[in-house]
C-alpha cells in the first residue's frame, strides 16, 4: 500500500465558507490518474453533544455543467417565488456568529 492508497485523495485546493452555524468546504482533489474532482462538505455542530456532523457529496468534472444548470434553475425558482434575504455573518472574538440581514429590496 502506497502513501496515496487511502480513501481520501490528495487535496489540490480548498475553500472554506462559514455561514452561521454551518461551514461549507469546497475541496478539489486528484484521483490516482491526476483527474480533479470536487467534494462539497457541510459541517454543522450538533447542539446535543457538540459533535460536528458532516455531509459530503462528490462532484466529477464531467457533471459540472449539468450540476450548475440544476443548481441555478432551482435557486432562480426560489428567488422568483419568495424573497431571499442573504445573511452576513460577522465573527466576534469568541467565534460566535452575529447575523446581519441584507435585502436586495431597498426603498428610498
DRENROPA-579943 format. One record per residue (C-alpha): x, y, z; residue in three letters. Coordinates in Angstrom, 3 decimals. Example, Ala and Ser with C-alpha at 12.3 -4.5 7.8 and 13.67 -1.06 7.14 Angstrom:
<recs>
x,y,z,resn
12.300,-4.500,7.800,ala
13.670,-1.060,7.140,ser
</recs>
This chain:
<recs>
x,y,z,resn
0.000,0.000,0.000,unk
1.413,3.321,-1.062,unk
1.116,6.701,0.546,unk
-1.838,7.742,-1.682,unk
-3.835,4.490,-1.452,unk
-6.010,5.914,1.300,unk
-9.695,6.715,0.751,unk
-9.173,10.471,0.862,unk
-7.245,11.641,-2.161,unk
-4.645,14.379,-2.234,unk
-6.139,17.850,-1.752,unk
-5.261,20.312,-4.514,unk
-7.299,23.364,-3.480,unk
-9.698,24.171,-0.650,unk
-12.220,26.936,0.019,unk
-13.942,27.252,3.400,unk
-17.225,29.184,3.679,unk
-18.651,29.981,7.109,unk
-22.407,30.593,7.169,unk
-23.760,30.921,10.696,unk
-23.930,27.519,12.376,unk
-22.756,25.754,9.235,unk
-19.429,25.633,7.476,unk
-19.123,24.557,3.854,unk
-15.926,23.156,2.399,unk
-15.279,23.130,-1.353,unk
-12.286,20.838,-1.873,unk
-10.572,19.998,-5.148,unk
-8.909,16.587,-5.020,unk
-6.989,14.497,-7.513,unk
-7.609,10.883,-8.481,unk
-4.694,8.462,-8.863,unk
-4.624,9.313,-12.571,unk
-4.457,13.056,-11.821,unk
-8.065,13.979,-12.706,unk
-9.579,16.637,-10.488,unk
-12.944,16.308,-8.768,unk
-14.822,18.372,-6.207,unk
-16.108,17.403,-2.789,unk
-18.749,19.602,-1.148,unk
-18.938,19.153,2.609,unk
-21.437,20.674,5.028,unk
-20.293,20.653,8.644,unk
-22.620,21.560,11.496,unk
-22.194,21.260,15.246,unk
-24.888,19.128,16.843,unk
-26.400,21.001,19.783,unk
-26.991,17.932,21.975,unk
-23.380,16.829,22.248,unk
-21.254,19.376,20.369,unk
-20.171,16.774,17.801,unk
-19.577,18.069,14.267,unk
-21.768,16.221,11.763,unk
-20.559,16.232,8.162,unk
-22.415,15.564,4.934,unk
-20.361,15.153,1.784,unk
-21.094,14.875,-1.918,unk
-18.647,14.176,-4.713,unk
-18.928,16.118,-7.961,unk
-16.974,14.989,-11.003,unk
-15.902,17.381,-13.745,unk
-17.999,15.675,-16.427,unk
-21.078,16.582,-14.330,unk
-20.201,20.238,-13.600,unk
-22.331,21.757,-16.354,unk
-25.458,19.739,-15.519,unk
-24.967,20.306,-11.783,unk
-24.572,24.085,-12.144,unk
-27.537,24.197,-14.538,unk
-29.730,22.369,-11.999,unk
-28.480,24.485,-9.103,unk
-29.090,27.754,-10.970,unk
-32.570,26.656,-12.042,unk
-33.633,25.728,-8.517,unk
-32.095,28.873,-6.963,unk
-33.837,31.028,-9.617,unk
-37.133,29.279,-8.853,unk
-36.850,30.122,-5.157,unk
-35.783,33.712,-5.877,unk
-38.779,34.282,-8.183,unk
-41.281,32.732,-5.759,unk
-40.015,34.082,-2.439,unk
-37.937,36.956,-1.144,unk
-34.417,35.800,-0.403,unk
-32.627,37.696,2.336,unk
-28.949,36.905,2.401,unk
-27.347,36.947,5.795,unk
-23.946,38.394,6.530,unk
-22.109,36.811,9.385,unk
-19.629,38.688,11.491,unk
-17.495,36.672,13.863,unk
-16.658,38.031,17.263,unk
-13.547,37.142,19.229,unk
-15.297,34.206,20.905,unk
-16.228,32.810,17.452,unk
-19.965,33.245,17.833,unk
-21.664,34.495,14.715,unk
-23.633,37.705,14.755,unk
-26.139,37.727,11.909,unk
-26.972,40.836,9.949,unk
-29.832,40.678,7.454,unk
-29.300,42.110,3.991,unk
-32.035,42.500,1.438,unk
-31.991,43.492,-2.215,unk
-35.315,45.253,-1.629,unk
-34.313,48.862,-0.963,unk
-36.852,51.642,-0.694,unk
-35.655,55.232,-0.619,unk
</recs>
